Amino acid sequence: MLVLIVTDLDGTLMDEQTYAIEPADAFVQELVSKGIPVIPCTSKTRAEVEWICSNFLKMMPPMIVENGSAVWIPPHSIPLFPFPRPPESIQKVFGLTYTEIRNRFEKLRRETSWDLVGFGDLSIEAIIRYTGLPETVARRAQKREYSEPVLRNPDVDPGVFDQRARTFGMRVLEGNRFYHLIGAGADKGVAVQWFRSLFGLPERKELLIIGLGDSPNDVDLLKSVDIPIIIPRSRTGQPDPALMHIPGARIAPDTGPRGWVEALRKLIPEVLHDGHPPVFNRPS
């Protein structure tokens, strides 16, 4: 059996306020050494995820970026598939390009007269102020390819915002800090299922996917995996109500990366039963 871990970052593998990864960084290395890949699935850009993986996780895994808008598999990715690593990056896009998103966002604002502000309207100084990111990381967050974070406006109902966005071929997801405009076909769950199809293993008993997330934009991710784990929100210490209807979901015993580690330390021995790591059957 092959086990994959697909995880959100902010508020899940990373602390929502400080962006710290400890103590999960060492545990990620432990999982990978046992043959259990850890795949980020996040609203962050590819540039952000590459920076985080290089500087903190010390690996470069496949990644699902911008809320399921695209999958990137780097050429030097950690071993994952039952075939050799790709010589070039593999990209699979499920959503719209950033240019398309911005053009449709402009039309939506003109038609509604809503006071909505996206990343594309902000200076780097403003992005730093709203996100709390250091400048080097904030500039990577600016490198949008498929989605637009939008500042929350209490005068605009998110449900109505989503309805109008869908008339433009987009949808709205609620994240920890922003609303996220993505293409209507983009979906964290669809991206996870694409990973499943890569293995050609429709029988779930042969491939088990564990998913972890903490916010409403993780619903699609958690619904698509075999074992969903909800990380409680750091602000409340409680699971987000939007996730509580997900069938079979487990709740981590703590928030952020500490809860991430505690939940998986308990779960992994359960799913492996005899304690042996999954075996990668690679063709000769």
N, C-alpha and C positions, 0 to 999 in steps of 0.2 A: 504493500500500500504506500502511495505517495501522499505526503501531507504538505499542504501549502498554507501559509499564513498571509492573509491579505488585510492590511491595516491602514486605518486613517492615521494622520499625523497629529495635527493640532488638537490638544485635549485628550489624545489617546496615547500614541507612542511618545508624544512631546507634551510638556506642561503647557496648558492653554495660555498662561500669563507670561511665563519666563522663557518658553520654548526649550527648556532643558530636557534632555533625553535620559539622563541618569535616573534610576539605575538600569534602564532598559538596554543601554548600549552594549554592556558586557553580555547580557542575556541573549541579545540578537546574535552576537558572535557564537555563543554556545549553541543556539538553534541551528545556525548555518553549518557549524562544524559537525552537527549530527545529521546533516542532509535535509534539513527542513528550511526551505527558502522563505524569506520574509519580503513581501511585495508591498511597497507603499501604494496607497489608494487615496488620493487627496485632492483638495481644491488648489493646491500649490502648483506652480509652473514646473516644467521640466528643469529649468535652470535652478530653481530653488531646491528641488529634490536631489539633483545631482550634487549640489553644494552640501546639503545635509548628509547625504550618504557618504560622500568623500571625506568630510571633516569629522563626523561624529560616529557613523556606523561602520566606517572603514571598509565599505564594500560598495559595489555598484550594481544593484539588482534591477530586474525589470520593474517598471513603474507604471501606475495608472494615474494620469495627471488631469488637472483642471476638471474635477468632478466627473471623471469617466469620459471626458471628451476624446481622449487618445491614450493609447498604450505605446510605451517606448521600451524596447529591449536593446540595451547598449551592446556593442560588439564584444566588450570585455565583461559582460554580465557574469554574476556568479553562476555556477552550474545549476541548471534548472530542468531542462527538457531531456527527454529520452533520446536525444540526438545531439551532435556536437554544437558548440556555441556558434552563433551566426557570425560570419566574417564582417558584416556591416550592420549598422543599426536597423532594427525592424520597427516600423511605425504603422500603427493601425488607428485610423481616425474615425470616430463615431459622430462627431459634432460638426460645427461650423468653424471656419477660420475666424481669427480675431477681427479681421477687416469686415467680414460679413456681420459678425456680432455688433460691432460698433455702428455700422451703417443702419442696421435694423433698430438698434437702440436709439439712434438719433431720430428716426422716423417715429418711433413710439413716443418719444418725449414731445415731439412737435404735435402729434395728434392728441395727446392727453394733457399737455401743459403741466405735467407733473414735475416737481423740482427733484429730480434724481441726478445724483453725481456718481460717475464711475471712475475707475482707476485712470482711464484715458483722459479724464478732465483734471487730474491732480498733478501737482509738481512732486518731485521726489521728496521735498521737505514735508509736504502734506501727507504723503504715504507713510513716511517715518512716524509722523505724529499720530496717525490713525491706527497703525499696526504695532508700533513699538519696536519695529525691527531695526537693527543696525543698517547703516546706509548700504553696505555691500550686499546684504540680503534683500533690502528693499528694492534695489535696482534689479535684482533677479526676479522679484515679484512683479516688476513692471514688464517683464518680457513675456507678456501674454501671447498665447498662440491660438487659443480656442474659447476663451471665456472672459467675462467682464465682471469683476466684483463691483457691487453698487452699495453706496453708503445707505444705511437704514434711514428712512424718513417716516416718522410716526404718523404723518398725514396721508401716507399711501398704504392701503391695506395690502399685505403680501399676497393674499389670495387673489385679489383683483389684479394686482401687478402680474401674477402668473397667468391669469386668464388672458390679459391683453398681450402678454409676451408670446403666448401660443398662437395668436393670430398672425404673428410675424415669424413663425417657425422656430421659436425659442421657448425655454421654460425657465422658471425661477426656483432656485434652491436656497434654503436658509442655512447659513453657516454660523460659526461661533461669533464672527464679527460683522459679516457682510451678507447681503443677498448676492447670489451668483447667477448671472445670466449665461446660459449655455444653449447650444443647439438642441432642438427638440429630440433628436436621436441620440444625444449623449446621455449616459447612464452608467453609474458605477457598477450596477448589477450586470448590465450588458457586457461591460469590459471584463468582469469576472468570468462570465460564461464563455467569453472568447478564449480566455486562458484555459478553461476546462476543455473546450473543443480542440485546442492545440494538441492535447495528448491523445485525442481519438479514443477517449475512455468514457463512453456514456454511462457506464455503470458506476455509481457513486461509491460502491464498496472498494473500488480500486484507486480512487482519487478522493481524498477528503480535504475540503477547504474550510479553514477556520477564518472567520472575519471578526474584526474589532472596530468599534466606532462609538462616538459619543453624542453626535448632534443630528438634527433632522436631515441634513444632507447625506447621512450615512444609511438611511432607510433602505435604499436600493441595494447597497452593498450587503447589508446584514440579511436581507431577504433572499439573496442569491447564493449564500454559502450554506454549507452543511451544518456548521456549528457557529451561530452568531453569539458574540460576547459584547454586552453593552458596558461601556466605561462610564461611571457616574460623572456628572458635570462638576467641575472644580468649584464653581460658584455656589452650588447648593449641596454638594455631596450626594445628590440623588440622581437616578437615571432621568434622562430627558423624557417627558411624557410622550413625545412623538415616536419613541422607540418601543414603548411598553407593549404594543400590540403585535410585535414580531414573534411568530411561532417558535417555540423552543429556545428562545434567547436566554442566555445566562447573564448574570450581573456580576461584574468584577467587584472584589471586596474593597477596593480603594479607587481613588481618582488618578487620572494621568498615567505616566509611565510606571508608577509603583503598582497601580491596579492592573496594568497590562502584564507586568511580570508575574504578579501573584496569581492571576487567573490562568495564565499559560503554564506556569510551573505545576499547577494542580491538574490541568487538563491533559497536557502532553502525555504523561504516563498512562492516563486512562485510555487514550485513543491508540497508543502503541501496545498496550496490554503487557507484553513481555519485556518492555523496556528497550527493545532493539530498534534502531533507527530505520526509516524506510529505505528500500533498496532502489537505486537507479539502474535500470536495465538498459544499458547503452549498446547499440549495435556495434559489432567489431568492424 
